[in-house]
Amino acid sequence: MTLIQRLVYLLDEQFRLPGTNFRFGLDPLMNLFPVVGDMTGFVISAGLLLAMARKGASNKLVVLMSINIFLDAIIGGIPFIGQVFDFFFKANSRNLRLIKEHYVEGKHSGSGKNTLVLAIVILIVLLVMLIFLLVKLGDWLISLF
């Protein structure tokens, strides 16, 4: 097992919930500590991404891995919802699977521009929806008082 595989296993799969096949690692446990845990997980994931980029990963692979890391960081940073999300999303395991698909099966080659554009469009739409919901929530709260 390589160093990257061991680190991913430690972060996402190290522990098993007794009586089930559900596995989790240190990443969701670290994220129980607001800000510090989220930042620690983000820095470790970003380090793994940089290591793969230095080893010649395609731009598309780097973009796909970055999307996983940012989703984990952004949604994982939301109180309560983020903690539950972190137990199931497992960005590092997803990225390890992308790496294996890239190097073993030859997938995820190319520039990644279309993937990046699509991700940005989706993020903008989500941001607009969030702003809309916050405005509606504010209006509702104001009407209560």
C-alpha positions as CSV (number, residue, x, y, z in Angstrom):
1,M,0.0,0.0,0.0
2,T,1.5,3.4,-1.0
3,L,1.7,6.3,1.3
4,I,-1.2,8.0,-0.5
5,Q,-3.4,4.9,-0.1
6,R,-2.6,4.6,3.6
7,L,-3.4,8.3,4.2
8,V,-6.7,8.0,2.3
9,Y,-7.6,4.9,4.3
10,L,-6.8,6.7,7.6
11,L,-8.8,9.7,6.6
12,D,-11.9,7.9,5.1
13,E,-12.0,4.2,6.0
14,Q,-10.0,3.5,9.2
15,F,-12.9,2.6,11.5
16,R,-15.9,0.4,11.1
17,L,-19.2,0.9,12.9
18,P,-19.7,-2.4,14.8
19,G,-22.3,-4.7,13.3
20,T,-22.3,-2.9,9.9
21,N,-20.1,-2.5,6.9
22,F,-20.1,1.3,7.3
23,R,-16.6,2.7,7.5
24,F,-15.3,6.2,8.3
25,G,-12.0,7.7,9.1
26,L,-10.4,10.6,10.9
27,D,-11.7,13.2,8.4
28,P,-15.2,13.4,9.7
29,L,-14.0,13.1,13.3
30,M,-11.6,16.1,12.8
31,N,-14.5,18.0,11.3
32,L,-16.4,17.8,14.6
33,F,-14.0,20.6,15.7
34,P,-15.3,23.7,13.8
35,V,-12.9,25.5,11.5
36,V,-9.7,23.7,12.7
37,G,-11.0,20.3,11.7
38,D,-12.3,21.5,8.4
39,M,-9.1,23.4,7.5
40,T,-6.9,20.4,8.5
41,G,-8.9,18.0,6.2
42,F,-8.8,20.6,3.4
43,V,-5.0,21.1,3.7
44,I,-4.3,17.3,3.7
45,S,-6.6,16.8,0.7
46,A,-5.0,19.7,-1.1
47,G,-1.6,18.2,-0.4
48,L,-2.7,14.9,-2.0
49,L,-3.9,16.9,-5.0
50,L,-0.6,18.7,-5.3
51,A,1.3,15.4,-5.1
52,M,-0.8,14.0,-8.0
53,A,-0.4,17.1,-10.1
54,R,3.3,17.0,-9.7
55,K,3.3,13.3,-10.8
56,G,1.8,14.4,-14.1
57,A,-2.0,14.0,-13.6
58,S,-4.0,15.4,-16.4
59,N,-5.7,18.8,-16.0
60,K,-9.1,17.1,-16.1
61,L,-8.1,14.8,-13.3
62,V,-6.9,17.7,-11.2
63,V,-10.2,19.6,-11.9
64,L,-12.3,16.6,-10.9
65,M,-10.3,16.1,-7.7
66,S,-10.5,19.8,-6.9
67,I,-14.3,19.7,-7.2
68,N,-14.4,16.8,-4.7
69,I,-12.2,18.7,-2.3
70,F,-14.1,21.9,-2.5
71,L,-17.5,20.2,-2.1
72,D,-16.1,18.4,1.0
73,A,-14.8,21.7,2.4
74,I,-17.8,23.9,1.6
75,I,-20.6,21.5,2.6
76,G,-18.6,20.1,5.4
77,G,-18.3,23.6,6.9
78,I,-22.0,23.9,7.3
79,P,-22.9,23.3,11.0
80,F,-24.7,19.9,11.7
81,I,-25.4,19.2,8.0
82,G,-21.6,19.3,7.2
83,Q,-20.7,16.8,10.0
84,V,-23.2,14.3,8.7
85,F,-22.1,14.9,5.1
86,D,-18.5,14.3,6.0
87,F,-19.3,10.7,7.2
88,F,-20.7,9.8,3.8
89,F,-19.0,11.9,1.0
90,K,-15.3,10.7,1.5
91,A,-13.6,13.1,-0.9
92,N,-10.2,11.4,-0.5
93,S,-11.6,8.0,-1.4
94,R,-13.3,9.5,-4.4
95,N,-10.1,11.1,-5.5
96,L,-8.1,7.9,-5.0
97,R,-10.7,6.1,-7.3
98,L,-10.2,8.9,-9.9
99,I,-6.5,8.5,-9.7
100,K,-6.7,4.7,-10.2
101,E,-9.2,5.2,-13.2
102,H,-6.7,7.7,-14.7
103,Y,-3.6,5.7,-14.4
104,V,-5.0,2.1,-14.8
105,E,-7.9,2.6,-17.2
106,G,-6.8,5.8,-19.0
107,K,-9.8,7.8,-18.0
108,H,-10.1,11.5,-17.2
109,S,-7.6,12.7,-19.7
110,G,-7.7,16.1,-21.4
111,S,-7.8,19.7,-20.5
112,G,-10.8,19.7,-18.1
113,K,-12.0,23.1,-19.3
114,N,-15.5,21.9,-20.0
115,T,-15.7,20.2,-16.5
116,L,-14.4,23.4,-14.9
117,V,-17.0,25.6,-16.8
118,L,-19.8,23.2,-15.8
119,A,-18.7,23.2,-12.2
120,I,-18.6,27.0,-12.1
121,V,-22.1,27.3,-13.7
122,I,-23.5,24.9,-11.1
123,L,-21.9,26.8,-8.3
124,I,-23.3,30.1,-9.6
125,V,-26.8,28.6,-9.8
126,L,-26.5,27.2,-6.3
127,L,-25.3,30.5,-5.0
128,V,-28.2,32.3,-6.6
129,M,-30.6,29.8,-5.1
130,L,-29.0,30.2,-1.7
131,I,-29.3,34.0,-1.9
132,F,-33.0,33.7,-2.9
133,L,-33.7,31.3,0.0
134,L,-31.9,33.6,2.5
135,V,-33.9,36.6,1.2
136,K,-37.2,34.6,1.6
137,L,-36.2,33.5,5.0
138,G,-35.4,37.1,6.0
139,D,-38.7,38.3,4.7
140,W,-40.5,35.5,6.7
141,L,-38.6,36.3,9.9
142,I,-39.4,40.1,9.5
143,S,-43.1,39.3,9.0
144,L,-43.1,37.4,12.3
145,F,-42.0,40.5,14.2
